[in-house]
Amino acid sequence: MKIPPYPHPLIAREGWFILIGALVVSLLVTWWSPWASLPLWVFTLFALQFFRDPPREAPDGEGLVLCPADGRVVCVEDAADPYAGGRPALKISVFMNVFNVHSNRVPVDGLVQSIDYFPGKFFNAALDKASLENERNAMVLKTPKGQVVTAVQVAGLVAKRILCHAKAGQTLYAGQRYGFIRFGSRVDVYLPPGTRPRVAIGDKVKATSTVLAELPVPSRDDDSAA
C-alpha cells in the first residue's frame, strides 16, 4: 500500500516560513512607503513561484523510472555508482534553475537502504564536477525486484540547503515527495546496467510525469541474488 505524502498544499511546506516573513515585511514597508516596498514585493512573488509544488500524475507501467525533478537533462552516460559500492550504472542528471519547481520526487518504488549526506562546494550544478564535489545527499533504494537505484540531491551555485524527509528503512513509492533544494541545483539518478533511457541531453523534463528510463527485466540469477 502506498504511503500518502504530506498533505499537498500547492506551496511547498519548506517555503512557508520564508513566504510568510516576506509577506509581513512587504506589508509593513508598504504602509511606510509603497515605492520602497517594491523590491520586497518582487522577492515575495519570486518566492511564491519558487516554492510552488503542483500535483503531478504518474504514468502507469512496469519498470518505469520517474523523473525526480523539474528541469533540463544535462547528463546521460555510463558511470560507476559511488554510493552503492561503485557498481556499474546508467547515470541521468537533471539540472534545476531558479524558475523550476524544486520539490524532489522518488524515482521508483523501493525500500530506502541508506541516506548519506556529504558536505562540499557550491559549483554551478550544471557542471559535471558538481556531482562529486558539491554538497549532496544520496538516497539508495532497492526496488521490489531487487534492483538498486540511487537518487542524489546536489546543491548548486546558490543552493544552500538540501532537505530530505525520507529515512533509512522506509518504503517509498514512485512519485512521492521526499525532499526539496533551495535554490538552483540538480538531481543525479544512478540506474542498473541494461536500463533503457527515455530522455536525451537537453530535454526539458517534469518531476513524476516524465519517464526518465525503463529498468531492465531482472534475470532469475538477479532475483535469487536479491
Secondary structure, 3 states (H helix, E strand, C coil): CCCCCCCCCEECHHHHHHHHHHHHHHHHHHHHCCCCCHHHHHHHHHHHHHCEECCCCCCCCCCEEECCCCEEEEEEEEEEECCCCCEEEEEEEEEECCCCCCEEECCCCEEEEEEEEECCECCCCCCCCHHHHECEEEEEEECCCCCEEEEEEEECCCCCEEEECCCCCCEECCCCEEEEEECCEEEEEEECCCCEECCCCCCEECCCCCEEEECCCCCHHHHHHC
